[in-house]
Amino acid sequence: MTDQTAYLNLVLEKLNERIVKLNLSLQEGAKEVEDMHEYYWENYTEMDQYGYEDYDNQQALLNQLNTNQQQMHLKHRFQKMLDSPFFGRVDFCYDGEDEAESFYIGIGNFAERTGQTPLVYDWRAPVSGLFYDFDRGEAWYEAPGGRMDGEIVSKWQYKIKNGKMVYAFESDVKIDDDILKAELGANGDVQLKNIVRTIQKEQNAIIRNTSDRILVIQGAAGSGKTSVALHRIAYLLYHDRKNLKSSNILILSPNGVFSDYISHILPELGEENIQEMSFDLFAYRELKDVAPDCEDRYDMIERNLVHPKERGRYWEKQSPDFLNQMEGYLMELEDSLMDIRDFTYRNYEIKASRILTLFYTRFLEIPLLSRMDAVREYVVDDYETLAGRDLNEEEQQYFYDQFMAMYETRDIYVLYSRFLESIGMRPLPRVWYEKRMLRYEDVYPVLYLKYRLVQPAKRAGVKHLVIDEMQDYTPMQYQILAMLFPCKMTILGDKAQTMDEKQQDVLKFLPGILGKKLRKIVMNKSYRNTVEIAKYAAELAGITDLELFERHGKPVVEEVFWKPEKAVEKIAEHLRVQPDGYETAAVLTMTDQEAWELAKALKERLGEDSVTYMNKDSSRFKKGITVTTFYLAKGLEFDQVFTVWGRQPEDALIRQAKYICATRALHELYMYQIASGEKQV
Ligand SMILES: Nc1ncnc2c1ncn2[C@@H]1O[C@H](COP(=O)(O)OP(=O)(O)OP(=O)(O)O)[C@@H](O)[C@H]1O
């Protein structure tokens, strides 16, 4: 038996022992909780009148529940580790020592007993940095007590499955390319995988960065941005357990399918899952008092595909110019919106001039539509002091109505519409609240206007915001995010994957919004696609600075068909999904209508259950064949991709869409155009 197998067996034995002990202690813990409940029910009527004993009991119960929960958490981690307790090892000789020490690295720390030297170190532990950052030779790591220097004598990589050693080999260079190639060459999972075994040096630098408040990652398609961002979260949680809980992290993700796709990484890394939200859904919720309905982003994209002339309007309304005009309008409103009058109630009187002073001097800092309420509160106080009594409910309402009547209107829909008119744009339709529907291009301008007029609630619980697909957010949206989340941020995306005709590089304007101190990192190396696919896609987008990971596959197939049925035939012919082939395949179209039609045709051919049609309301990414649009496939990956287009004239937006589709493919890419011209193919 080799050393490593012996060590593996030792770790497995100790893991099993600890699991048995944890089980016992969990049973005792559960009994303890039960006893506490029983004691409480039997005795609570006799507990002292001030509730001290009652309080003590509740605290004890809470502590016990916490302990039980922590133990459960540990047990889950150890059970997971039984499958593969470690994946790497570094033999490190500290300066001044004669013998090297072996550090085994796995998804979590494991020691025989709490407090003892770990048998396995968490991949996020300081010493594990050696594994990712250095080759054999001189090396160092930053320990809590300071920098530790020494020499890496050897480095090992292991594959262990079901508790059995599949392979073990010594690698003297960086995380070995062969292992990475094997990982990348495997079939795509239905969910994004964790990459702890093969994190690359430049990725590790981002994951372990704790010093920058705002980190912006511009990364090529497939460079591992999403993976790195999630591992970074796991790293930050591990290193700042006291101040940072998973509930303090919020990830802004494009849609439900994407959230599902990334949802298991953190639990797999031993962390709880984090809150996730689509900024659009948040905005729609926040605007419920302005309009009951808002157009969906994806509906706008569809509209833009069919009516190219309308495309510019969206960007016009999100531009810094438009925002400046709105700021000018807000200044004007300060005066034009107000109709400040004397206020009297019984013998009490407060002159307009006094209200004006309060409004424009004392409470000037408060946003305009919240400000009069502050004045009202002040006056109510004044009245109550003079009258020597509190106002009753009816009187409170009277005060409120009178002060609110000093605004000419408080309807943000009306105000926004007037603003549009004032700058020569078409106003919003004049309809009752129930009939209002905001177009997507107006959603964020209205939200911005709202937050400038009414104090937004700060999301204080959020200490770290992750923004994925950063190129899809406009300057206006970043302004709003900066107002709502004055916290640390990890922002990631790819300027080449904008869902619009022109690419957007947010790095041009982000420092102006979030401050100059943001740190930007560029990741040019693509890991997802084969060289053939990556080169093909880069050419589509005019990218020249892409670094490729050397993994080869089939050449990209381009074909033109006269009829969609012919394309369906070819897709069916080339599909190689389970049981004997790939895990996932996608047929990607430009519009939802096309996706629906192709899904129908494929279902007729291959059977209803073997094809999943995915639209904007879907929330799951499933194994097998998925038919959907390019904009919903963003961020996802598939073993095989068939891109089908041709109904719309080939313009800049369609080229962007084709690029997004092409970069989704791991192993095989087929680009099928349905010809709409004369020539028959
Ligand atoms: N170090 C790594 N080891 C193994 N696999 C990796 C590594 N880095 C990236 N990958 C793989 O590359 C693929 C792309 O990763 P990911 O989805 O995180 O990239 P991305 O930059 O967010 O892509 P996109 O912007 O195109 O959606 C995934 O399959 C991921 O597992």
The ligand as a MOL file (V3000), in Angstrom:
LIG
                    3D

  0  0  0     0  0            999 V3000
M  V30 BEGIN CTAB
M  V30 COUNTS 31 33 0 0 0
M  V30 BEGIN ATOM
M  V30 1 N -9.7720 26.5530 -12.9160 0
M  V30 2 C -10.7200 25.8740 -13.5000 0
M  V30 3 N -10.7630 24.5380 -13.3620 0
M  V30 4 C -11.7220 23.8000 -13.9660 0
M  V30 5 N -12.7040 24.3170 -14.6970 0
M  V30 6 C -12.7170 25.6520 -14.8620 0
M  V30 7 C -11.7400 26.4970 -14.2670 0
M  V30 8 N -12.0360 27.7680 -14.5930 0
M  V30 9 C -13.1590 27.7250 -15.3530 0
M  V30 10 N -13.5730 26.4490 -15.5060 0
M  V30 11 C -14.7370 25.9660 -16.2480 0
M  V30 12 O -14.9360 26.7880 -17.3710 0
M  V30 13 C -16.3330 26.9400 -17.6340 0
M  V30 14 C -16.6880 28.4120 -17.6620 0
M  V30 15 O -16.7070 28.9270 -16.3410 0
M  V30 16 P -17.7040 30.0840 -15.9300 0
M  V30 17 O -19.1000 29.7670 -16.3510 0
M  V30 18 O -17.4410 30.4070 -14.5200 0
M  V30 19 O -17.1330 31.2360 -16.8840 0
M  V30 20 P -17.6720 32.6850 -17.1860 0
M  V30 21 O -16.4740 33.5050 -17.4240 0
M  V30 22 O -18.6200 33.1300 -16.1370 0
M  V30 23 O -18.4160 32.4200 -18.5610 0
M  V30 24 P -19.4630 33.2770 -19.4140 0
M  V30 25 O -19.2130 34.7120 -19.2130 0
M  V30 26 O -19.1460 32.8510 -20.8220 0
M  V30 27 O -20.8050 32.8010 -19.0110 0
M  V30 28 C -17.0630 26.1620 -16.5430 0
M  V30 29 O -17.3580 24.8880 -17.0330 0
M  V30 30 C -16.0180 26.0640 -15.4350 0
M  V30 31 O -16.2300 24.9100 -14.6300 0
M  V30 END ATOM
M  V30 BEGIN BOND
M  V30 1 1 1 2
M  V30 2 1 2 3
M  V30 3 2 2 7
M  V30 4 2 3 4
M  V30 5 1 4 5
M  V30 6 2 5 6
M  V30 7 1 6 7
M  V30 8 1 6 10
M  V30 9 1 7 8
M  V30 10 2 8 9
M  V30 11 1 9 10
M  V30 12 1 10 11
M  V30 13 1 11 12
M  V30 14 1 11 30
M  V30 15 1 12 13
M  V30 16 1 13 14
M  V30 17 1 13 28
M  V30 18 1 14 15
M  V30 19 1 15 16
M  V30 20 2 16 17
M  V30 21 1 16 18
M  V30 22 1 16 19
M  V30 23 1 19 20
M  V30 24 2 20 21
M  V30 25 1 20 22
M  V30 26 1 20 23
M  V30 27 1 23 24
M  V30 28 2 24 25
M  V30 29 1 24 26
M  V30 30 1 24 27
M  V30 31 1 28 29
M  V30 32 1 28 30
M  V30 33 1 30 31
M  V30 END BOND
M  V30 END CTAB
M  END
